[in-house]
Amino acid sequence: MTSLFDKALFEIILLSLTVSISAILISTLISLPIGTILGIKEFHGKKIIMRLIYTLMSLPPVLAGLIIYLIFSNSGPLGVIRWLYTPQVMVIAQILLATPIIIGLASAAVAAKAKRVQNTLTTLGASPRQSAWLVLREARGGIIAAVLTAFGRIFGEVGAVMLVGGNIRHSTRVLTTSIMLETRQGNFDMAIALGIVLLVISFCISSFILRLDKEKFK
Amino acid sequence: MPLFKLENISKIYANNTVLKNIDLTIESGISYAIIGPSGAGKSTLLRLMNLLELPSFGNLYYNDQSVANANESVLLPLRRQMTMVIQNSQMLAGTVEDNMKIGLKLRGLPNSIIQEKIKQALAFVGLKNLVNRKANTLSGGEIQRIALARAITLEPKVLFLDEPTANLDPQNVAMVESLISDIQKQFSTTVIIVTHNLFQAKRIAEEVIFMHQGKIIEKASAKTIFNDPAENLTKQFVHGTMIY
């Protein structure tokens, strides 16, 4: 059995964090404006969009992986850039999984706050843009929950990253794919240890984000 | 020159005509009460004058400027000359001070002026000691008084009030009413209050507008409306004999 704290493990942890944090940051940047608009504005076709987003919130990771695989495979539309089996494509697969979750949960949080405070903000002289920003700020608890939920999902998922990353040692192996590999090889103690590492990292990141929110907005 | 002039204003929401051919003038520095049964269109009329909504038809003038078809860039600076306190005033997360800062920050005022205005407004409503209190720990009466203080800091030309005491106990009602009268007297603010409480309209307003089914039935001095109204409907309403 390999040592739990060897160089390879740190490499795996680092890649897991790099891929998932990059994915969550990009996904949050994409999702927040969309979630805010969906939460605040009423427009034709909004119901259909919301239904689509709620459906995509439960998109199976392996299906997300398959879609990205087909896009980036040699015969796919983006095959020419040769990103398949690289961390970049793993990030893209995780963005596909995280974005609907953040949009769906953030729009619900924004809508709940907007209903309560938007009228007050307008009567206080807020422009539509200022009002949207203040509502977003007011809904930060729900938004943080949305981001943490999405992070939990992508950090712990295996189907998509396995399919598009290939679990290549020193290249695309992350914590979840390592757990799968160790389990298949019968190294259950190692798999459990990796699982605990994954949980501890998740706990630390959640605590850090929640603490940051508390200190900044106390 | 009237502060507001409404000419043949109608407001329609999804085939439901809420305001019908409203003609109205509002003069500066006077206190008005809009009374009438539920569904008469009182709050909609208030929202139109606060430029929160635009009429479906007709002309709306504020300070002689036509705003019926104005876009947001025209409306925003005008809307900032007014403010509204509603029945369930909302406080945002943070302290009383944070909440009172919002409107002032939106207007880009420097921090030193913001602090001074907050101090003066809280003293005016008698809640100076609550400046650092979490807004979510305030009582209903305190919230309404803070909402009035928040409104004062903005030095509005027009203060709209939509049932501001509907959920308060008698002691807080008296306190809020007294504050509204003080604001009108001390700052020469035009006060327009929507209320179901006829006694409140009598106590606060110089002029009373009676609405029924989306129309203005009568506009006269409070004395006339309550003692000798010209219209039968008004008479029935103020005497409590109207069936609706």
Interface residues (C-beta under 8 A of the other chain):
Chain A: R116 V117 N119 T120 L121 T122 T123 L124 G125 A126 S127 P128 Q130 L134 E138 F217
Chain B: N50 L52 E72 L76 R79 R80 T83 M84 I86 S89 Q90 L92 A93 G94 I102 G103 L106 R107 R150 L154 F160
